[in-house]
Amino acid sequence: MSTGLGFVHQWRNPLIAFRSSGNYSLPILPSGRGRGLIVVRPNCYKVKALKSLPNSDTVEAADDSYGRKEVISVNSRLYHYILDNVREPKILRQLREETSTMRGSQMQVSPDQAQLLAMLVQILGAEKCIEVGVYTGYSSLSVALVLPEGGQLVACERDAKSLEVAQRYYDSAGVSEKVIVKHGLAADTLKSMIQNGEGSSYDFAFVDADKKMYQDYFELLLQLVRVGGVIVMDNVLWHGRVADPLVNDSKTVSIRNFNTNLMEDDRVSISMVPIGDGMTICRKR
Ligand SMILES: C[S@@+](CC[C@H](N)C(=O)[O-])C[C@H]1O[C@@H](n2cnc3c(N)ncnc32)[C@H](O)[C@@H]1O
């Protein structure tokens, strides 16, 4: 519903959501509630027409209290434009291109995400970082490239074959001294770091593995990161599934629950950013 005339329904019953169907939205009940039955109570919904904006790539909140603020909805034309405006170092481009021929290439973060991670590390002046989920190394290399002399990135990954590619690129980029590769289950690595007395000594952490473990990784990393340090969680929008009450597979539920818990978690300040598949930046208080 990003272009042309569409309708946005405002609902009062949180159990009922809407899915766009062409220019109209149909009310849909979450699975498990009133199976197959669609209950429509017209008086409960306020219907408002979106103004038609030529070439508009924006959406508005259905709730008028957001002041009809239009926000960007990234389509493929705009996404290409964003990619054209990323400063991607040559070595990262080479790694991305090599990875694109491999199984699982869709797992690597996008260049705009990698650039944001590197920017956060630089803003923080981070020297000690952790990554959970390395794959072939795209996000870890973007962080390692901006670490200062003597900086360290603990890179946790369980797959040895992916790590071979990552290691080759750390070597070519001249950052292997900065990257401490931990081959194994990330939770075990993080627990042993805590046991080794490394608590509260890290500046920055990035989580991009095993969605069902998000809360566990977050709890472990909160112990390892210092006050003022940052933990970035990837895939928090999970291809949009988190916002669809009809989707209740275990990974979606895990991320949705993580997001819900985070809203109440006063140990951190948070900002959910709709970049890539969604990232939440958490700053430890
Ligand atoms: C989404 S990919 C990471 C992509 C990477 N951040 C990048 O930008 O290229 C997730 C990785 O986490 C690894 N992984 C999954 N579960 C893990 C676990 N329990 N411990 C360590 N690594 C794990 C997978 O083998 C996979 O390589």
The ligand as an ORCA input file, in Angstrom:
! r2SCAN-3c Opt
* xyz 0 1
  C      23.026    -15.124      9.790
  S      24.538    -15.956      9.784
  C      25.696    -14.722     10.238
  C      25.978    -13.768      9.116
  C      27.119    -12.823      9.414
  N      26.828    -11.949     10.519
  C      27.439    -12.008      8.172
  O      27.134    -10.823      8.113
  O      27.977    -12.604      7.234
  C      24.405    -16.939     11.221
  C      25.615    -17.771     11.530
  O      25.481    -18.221     12.873
  C      26.006    -19.514     12.976
  N      25.396    -20.131     14.146
  C      24.125    -20.581     14.282
  N      23.931    -21.060     15.511
  C      25.094    -20.913     16.183
  C      25.516    -21.215     17.503
  N      24.676    -21.773     18.374
  N      26.770    -20.914     17.844
  C      27.631    -20.334     16.961
  N      27.285    -20.029     15.698
  C      26.038    -20.308     15.310
  C      25.641    -20.183     11.670
  O      26.534    -21.262     11.408
  C      25.765    -19.026     10.678
  O      27.016    -19.036     10.052
*
